[in-house]
Amino acid sequence: MIKDAPLLSLFDRHQRIDITFPDMQREAFPNLVRFTRPAPGMSFVLYHHLDEANADTVIQEQIAYFTAQGLPFEWKVYGHDTPSELGQRLEKHGFTPEEPESVMVLDVMTAPPSLREPLKADVRRLTAPDQLSEVIQVLEGVWGEDFSWVTDRLGSHMQVPGYLSVYIAYVEDQPACTGWTYFHADNPFASLWGGSTLEAYRKQGLYTALLDSRLQEAQRRGVRHLTVDASPLSQPILQKNGFQVLTTAQGFEWKSGLKGSR
């Protein structure tokens, strides 16, 4: 893990505190930043600065707020957050933990030469929302889950100029690997999401080709750092391509007490 307090502070400032999303309402409080969107979309608490004395009270306040609004929400806990046992406290209040991931970062200016080479795969950037059906095809084939939400969520984000870039790598014209990048105005960070390769097409360099494409776009747009919440499956590939672990991240989901929840 990187021992870089200034970079971690920069990440918190630009990716958790001051960041805005075009389809969400941002509310900032002295010790917390939350974002809301209409249900069934997921709202979330992205930043908090708590201690042992006030953590439980603030958790209860957020539960009361989101439940009254009828909104499911996720509380994102990072490895450097305080108090250190916040995740355990959230579970005691009824939150369901997701699998933890590693937050990895790449300095675009010092990226390895392998990510700057001409592409050796058929990688295409999508130009219209109606192409997202192929993204869903890959995601559902990899994860075995329903990704129909991609049509509305990513489709609307593609309409915001300069906000979202979606890529697919093809093998013989068949969609095989996908991933996308979110950019934010006046932000030194861009975030990578959705990196997924169908099992039949793995170990062919497609995931790396998507990294290459997205790195080159970030360079053109003057972004300094790329971040990604990496699963254990993708972490070795990212490390091989110069990404380093900055911290960890784990989502805790709240649906209890909401209409239609289980």
Summary of the structure (lengths in Angstrom):
residues: 262
radius of gyration: 18.7
end to end distance: 37.1
largest distance: 58.9
contacts: 783
relative contact order: 0.19
helix: 34%
strand: 30%
